[in-house]
């Protein structure tokens, strides 16, 4: 059916990096160490190794935990939070988008106003407020980022639905007597799935970045659970003597954000060739 | 007349946004964990004292009434007292920290606008040439790189290696204040700068293809004048709208930058208050930051119909 292929090398570079990242997150604990270094909860003191040491090629942190493993665990946290939040946002955003298109006015209008109202507030600010109220940690971060993330998906769903639902095949199905739920599930959502996938990739980058920001600020994921933002925050005091401890998490975070943006942009161009991106 | 109508419409929208923000912060803090009356009264207070404070704070009233009281307090500049330390009035905390944040934010947005619009114009004029590609690549980096990644690199180069600038804020400043503000302002401005560059470029590329530009070239208008007076004036409008939106990113960034450079602004105060579970301060800080965001966006919205007569007519 579709002859066009995903040819953009940047998209493939992004996909390869993300596969590598997932592997790192899954198999992180298996990275060989000298046996004395325990990656997460080891209160026992250890040696603060510089990078390039025999058993820890990124060195170890101030209590002797392998830094590469810390980063691998950070990848776990980032990907877990990113995907969880994205699944919640997609589900809720698409649901709200569909409801505000098809529900009777007295339901749809207040929902639309609420969605617009959410845009009046900068995202991170609201997330910070929510965390300020419910406390810090992984679950509060997921809650805060889910509450702030769905409006953009809802708006996208609504604008997409507005164009698709006037197309001939949808009108024809409707004329043939198909109920709205059937229309939405069988005809409308499959049409949108590509663009939704593309946008969620870009949003996933945003979520991972937001999580790192919160953790960097010290109000997100709390040490000793490693997250990239927390690692950067923790290591910045030793920027002079152990620069890799800041540079490595910065680098892997930046590469993740770049990769997801490349994948998202490539997918969007693939599914929706008419759209231009600024 | 139309202009006045358009301005009133935008002002109303600004006020409504402020109300939404105040409502969100109110609901959030009303649901915060911990009983405010208990915290004010202290653990050892008798039940009578507790009830008296509970009543004084209006906690026994229905939630709608409490929101009304809260708005009334806000209008009188009464934001409650901090739970921590000397129970300082929150308004004093804001008075102390808000000017610093505002100063850095305004300097950053000015820097971002000047550099972003200039670079974007240059890129558009040299479309698809070397200068354009360089600017595009750099701005892509600038949009995606988080500022807590940029900050350590710049600090490492300029403060640690070259030792020209201070690493962070100090309670006793050694040297002029601009030296302490330079790195934070640059770091904070990079992301809005990149966004404005990309937008100016896109908008300029489109404008430069239009017929009146060709007419201008044919008429012999000098290139510099053609670009600044003819093209940029037309291309700048979407850029000005975006200055308002980028201000949101800037406020987000100011949390990170203030924390990184230990600047005593509202961002650091918010984080401190969250870690100390100081709900009134958190609430007031978020409210103040949100209000700044709305204020800037309203100013931008007000500027648009003044600058462009087409918008005046379209929006009513």
Interface residues (C-beta under 8 A of the other chain):
Chain A: X117 X120 X121 X122 X123 X124 X125 X126 X128 X129 X130 X131 X132 X133 X134 X135 X136 X205 X209 X212 X213 X216 X217 X218 X219 X229 X232 X233 X236 X239 X240 X243 X246 X247 X250 X253 X254 X257 X258 X261 X278
Chain B: X17 X20 X21 X24 X25 X28 X29 X31 X32 X33 X144 X145 X146 X148 X149 X152 X153 X155 X156 X160 X198 X199 X202 X248 X249 X251 X252 X255 X256 X259 X260 X270 X271 X273 X274 X275 X279 X282 X283 X286 X289 X290 X293 X294
